[in-house]
Amino acid sequence: MLTELRIAGLGVISEAVLEPDPGFTVVTGETGAGKTMVVTGLGLIAGERAESRLVRSGSTRAVVEARFSPVPDDLLPQVEAAGAELEEGELLVSRQIGSRSRSLIGGVQVPAATAAEVGESLVTIHGQSEQVRLGTAERQRGVLDRAAGPVLAGVLGRYREAYAARRAAAAELATLVAESQARAREIDLLRFGLDEIAAVDPQPGEDQALAAEAHRLQSVDDLRLAASRAAVALSGDEMSTSDEPSALGLVAAARKALEQAAAGDQMAAPLADRARELAALTADLAAETASYLADLDADPARLEWIAARRSDLQSLTRKYGNSVDEVLAWSQQSAQRLTELHGGEDRIQELQAEVTRLSGQVNDLAGQLTSLRRAAAEQFTGRVTAELAALAMPRARLRFELTPLAEPGPHGADSVSLLFSANPGSEPGPLGRIASGGELSRVRLALEVVLADGEAGTTTFVFDEVDAGIGGTVALEVGRRLARLARSAQVIVVTHLAQVAAYADRHVVVAKTDDGSVTTSGLVEVAAADRLSELARMMGGMDRTDSSLAHAGELVAQATTDKEAM
């Protein structure tokens, strides 16, 4: 619950501190004193939008700080995840508005969305804007779902998961079906290309190898001439009658001469060894050159086959790559793509089965939601009708109408409408159109009190002008109900009715001061005679007569008796 609220530089409030009671705290004050700023400050803590216009004139920033203790157990993991720390079991939540707005939790700056999530878990605002939202189908469904409690919340959570999963599967299925023709065309093109490549059966690097072999066969005459010249230079020409020396003869002569020199001088021995080695190498080179020359035969048939083969390979490289290796890479990638495309057809069948399965799950959970809503609607409207009777609307009727949707939506298979009738003779109609301002105010109060009673715990409930448009005996009933709610939850109420304020456990007045140029407001707790004086002002204006003070005392006495009897 809220233990302390500090406001600085917000609207007409220069600086103020509110220490609400754990039960029922009421905030009153003259018109324009700044009561709204108290609710605005609490709204900022609850995550409402921070606007620069809220900063007090002459101030550079507005600051709202709220301390909460104890902190709900289910909120602790979120607080810890934000890096925030508790101080002696208290959590400090702060909002700052200025040239740049900041949100802090436990002294740690956090994103506004995180601050809003934490704040909404700690403070629930029931303001005048709720009167507008209550006329919408979405809000009315939300009211009914809250009334249904955690069982429906669990089913609704599972329903939303199944609905989202079915929607995603159906979207993927629709995409695959729409693309089926394009996929079939791509399959045919890939198959044609793969079949064409398979028919040629190219081998890695084959185009380069064949090009080299073709060049060799086309140059065989030139190669034979060069090899023949080399053979003659090495071994001599057997057909020649000249005594032109050969490499083998010259090397042999050199070897013989060096061997003779080595016989007489050991210094020449290494030279003789090298000459013998050179003679052996020259003989090997001559033999291999002769063998190479013998193998250099023209092969027109082989050359023709190579030309045809290269033509087949070129037909592939014109379409699928600049080389045989690139053609083979395309083939591998296309085979993988073909598998994926065939998998698309398999995926269609899988998705069709998945959509069917999830549709059954969605319909089953939607049916459970409908049943839970119908059961909750009857019980909830019964409690609200009892509250309306106590609020001087004994003949009012309120009921929820559940209309089946053509197709299940994100929240189920029902359209929820809240119907209202103030008199037995009138047919119930949409609440937002049928109820007058005063009636709508009391209906809203009845709904809020019943819902808040079911949600009681460590949350702080803030009611802003919830008693608008009512007075007299009805106002007393409003006070009683808020006091009853305060027995199980912390309640803070901004009101202009003394009948409501009389039931408070703590009474705080927004006091306005004016120095002639600047108007400021602060919060002052009143008790005893000061409280009676404020209640008298609320009933009769600025004049506090003995009779108005006596009437105020009677109100407090009656409220005290009522609370003791609760």
LOTIPA-658217 format. One record per residue (C-alpha): residue in one letter; x, y, z. Coordinates in steps of 0.02 Angstrom, whole numbers, plus 50000, padded with zeros to 5 digits. Example, Ala and Ser with C-alpha at 12.3 -4.5 7.8 and 13.67 -1.06 7.14 Angstrom:
A506154977550390S506844994750357
This chain:
M500005000050000L500485018349983T501375024950138E501905042050074L501625053149922R502725068349891I502265081249757A503345095949704G503055108449564L501485100049497G500085111649442V499615123349585I500535112549712S502235119549757E502645105849881A501525093849974V501625077350068L500205064850086E500325050850214P498735040950182D497925029550308P498035010850275G496135011250265F495075025550201T495865042650164V494845056950096V495525072450008T494445087950005G494655106449972E493925121449887T493655121849700G495295125949614A496345121849767G497215107549679K496305091549728T496475085749548M498365087149559V498385074049698V497505061849582T498615067349438G500155063649543L499495046449586G499065043949403L500865047749355I501435034449478A500175022549398G500965025449228E499905039149152R500695050349020A501825064249083E501485081049000S502545096749017R500995107449045L500835099449217V502425107949278R502025122349396S502275139749323G503995146049373S504665128449409T505915119349300R505205102249337A503855092749430V504265077949541V503095064749612E503775051649732A502785037549809R503315024949941F502475007949951S502544994850088P502304980450086V502694976549904P501634962449828D502614946149815D502154943649633L502894960749592L504604957449672P505344947849523Q504914962349407V505674974949528E507264964549543A507364962549354A507364981449337G508874982249454A507874991349588E508134988749774L506974989749923E507435000850069E506894992850232G505504983950138E504904999850053L504895003249865L505145020949802V504325025149635S504695042149560R504165052049405Q505025068049351I504355079949218G505425093549142S506535096448992R506695077548995S505555065949091R506235051649195S505505036649284L506385028749432I506035013149532G507035009749688G508245023549640V508585015849468Q508055024549307V506945013149204P505975014549040A504265022749054A503425006349004T504264997149149A503755010749271A501975009949206E501884991049230V502504992249409G501425007449449E499844999449380S500144984549495L500244996249647V498915009349611T497215007649528I496415023949474H494525025149461G494265042149382Q492995051849280S493765045249119E493135028149170Q491365034549141V491765036748957R492715020448939L491315010849023G490235014048869T491405004148756A491194985748718E493024982548755R492914990048930Q491284980848965R492094964348917G493564968749028V492404972149175L491554955249153D493214946049134R493884954249292A492314949149384A492544931249326G494194930449419P495774920049399V494924904649324L494364914349171A496034923549165G496924906849151V495784900549014L495904917248923G497804916248928R497784898848850Y496494904548723R497564919348668E499074907948646A498074895748540Y497244909848442A498924918048404A499694901248354R498224897348238R498294914548162A500164912748127A499934895348053A498474901047945A499474916047881E500944904847835L499764892447752A498934906247649T500634912447592L501214895147540V499594891547446A499674908447358E501454904747305S501104886847249Q501034891347062A502664900947068R503414886547167A502854873947034R503624884346896E505264885446990I505244866547020D505054863346832L506484875146789L507634867546918R507214849846864F507574854146681G509254861646725L509744847146839D509234834346707E510224843646574I511774843946684A511564825646733A511474820646548V513174828846513D513904823046680P515314835746690Q516794832246804P517694845046912G518994854646809E518574844746652D518414859946540Q520164865946582A520924848546560L520104846246389A520664863446332A522464858946374E522344842046285A521554849846131H522934862646122R524234848646132L523434838445993Q523234853745882S525104857845904V525804840045880D526844844345723D527714858845810L527994848045963R528774833845859L529954845945773A530534853245940A530734835946019S531704829645868R532924844145878A533184840646061A533484822146028V534794825945894A535664838446008L535734825646146S536104809446050G536584814745875D535744810845710E535964792845653M535444797645477S536744811545463T538484808445384S539274823545470D540364822145624E539374835545720P539604831645905S538134827446020A537874831646203L538124813346252G539774812546157L540434828746228V539964824146406A540754806946384A542374814946323A542374826946471R542074812546592K543524802346519A544724817146528L544274821046709E544464802846760Q546234803046687A546604819046783A545924811346943A547074796446923G548564808146938D547814821247055Q546554818047193M545994836347181A545174831947014A544194817247090P542634827647133L542604834446957A542684816946887D541234811647000R540174826146939A540604822146758R540014804146783E538394810646863L538124822846719A538404808846593A537074798346679L535834812846684T536144817046502A535874798946452D534204798646550L533634815046470A534054808446297A533064792346328E531544801646396T531594814046252A531614799646128S530134791646218Y529174808246217L529524809846031A528904792345999D527264796046089L526924811945990D525704804845867A524254814445788D522534807945846P521164816145739A519804805145817R520284810245994L520344828545942E518614827145864W517924819046022I518684832746129A517884846246020A516164838046039R516384836046226R516924854046247S515394859446148D514264849946269L515134857946417Q514984875246340S513104872846321L513064871146512T514234885646550R513174897246443K511694894146562Y512304889046731G514044896446761N515634902746683S516554886346712V516164868046743D516534870546928E515244884546936V513994873446843L514254859746973A514024872547115W512384878347036S511834860247023Q512174857247207Q511254873047261S509784869447146A509614851747212Q509504858947389R508254872047333L507214858547248T507154849047412E506554864747499L505214867847368H504584850047383G504624852847571G503424867547545E502104855447485D502434844647638R502344860447745I500634864447671Q499974847747729E500774850147901L500014867547917Q498304861647862A498344848648000E499024861548124V497664874248083T496334860848103R497054855648271L497224873448334S495474877948272G494774864048379Q495784870348528V495224888348498N493404883248484D493504872648641L494314886548743A493104899348670G491674888448730Q492444887948903L492604906948902T490794908848853S490224897348994L491304906149123R490704923149064R488884918249072A489084911349247A490074926449305A488844938649224E487384931949323Q488284932149489F489154948749459T487614958349401G486694951549552R487974959549669V487994975649569T486094976649569A486114975149759E487354989549766L486244999949651A484744996749763A485745003349910L486195018449803A484355023349785M484095013949622P483024999249684R482214995949515A483764996949409R484204981849306L485914977749238R486394962949132F487744957249013E487244951648840L488414939348754T488194938848565P489104925248467L490354931648340A490424924748163E492224919648196P493174918848360G494184934548392P495694938648500H494634938348659G493454923948623A491894920348524D490784933048611S490344951248590V489984957848766S488744971948796L488204979248962L486334983348959F485454994649083S483704999549130A483255011649270N481415006649278P480484990149258G479434996849117S480885001149003E481824988648897P483674987148944G484814995748820P486655000048799L487285007748961G488165022448877R486555028048788I485215023848917A485935029749083S485895048049133G487435056349206G486915053249385E486365035449349L487975031749257S488975038549402R488095026849524V488235011949406R490075015449387L490275016649575A489345000349602L490414991449473E492014998549544V491584994249724V491104976349681L492644973949570A493804982249694D493094971749834G493534956149735E495274962849697A495684968349873G497474965749929T499014976649929T498394987649787T497925005749824F496245011149751V496025029449705F494275036149673D494185053249592E492515062349608V491655045449605D490175053449691A489835066149553G487985069349525I487375061949689G487005068549862G485955066350018T485565048550071V486415041449916A488025050249965L487955041950135E487805024950051V489315029149944G490285033250100R489755016950184R490305006650035L491975014950021A492255012450207R491794994150190L493024992150047A494365000750152R494274986550278S495174975150154A496104987750043Q496845005050048V495625017949978I495995036049935V494505046749882V494425064449814T492685071049851H491645086649873L490295078149978A490345079250167Q489295063350179V490705053550096A492115062450187A491335058650356Y491725040050335A493595042650311D494885036250433R496015050850387H495455067650317V496675078350216V496265095750151V497085103850000A497395121250071K497615135849952T498615151449992D498805167149888D500125180549919G499365191949790S500355185549643V500655167049668T499395153749716T500055138249801S499245123049877G499775111050012L499045096250104V498485097950285E497765083850390V496265089150491A495495080850642A494285084650782A493645102650772D494615106650614R493835091850527L492085096950582S492445114350516E492965107250346L491415096150338A490325111050381R491145121050241M490785106850120M488955106650170G488595125150181G489945134850092M491165146750177D490025151050326R490255139150471T488735141250583D488365132150742S487035122150651S488205117050511L489515111850638A488215102050733H487655093650573A489475089350534G489635081550707E488075071150675L488805064950511V490415059550593A489485051050734Q488375041550613A489865036550507T490795030450662T489305019950714D489125012650539K490975007850531E490914999750702A489444989250643M490344983050486
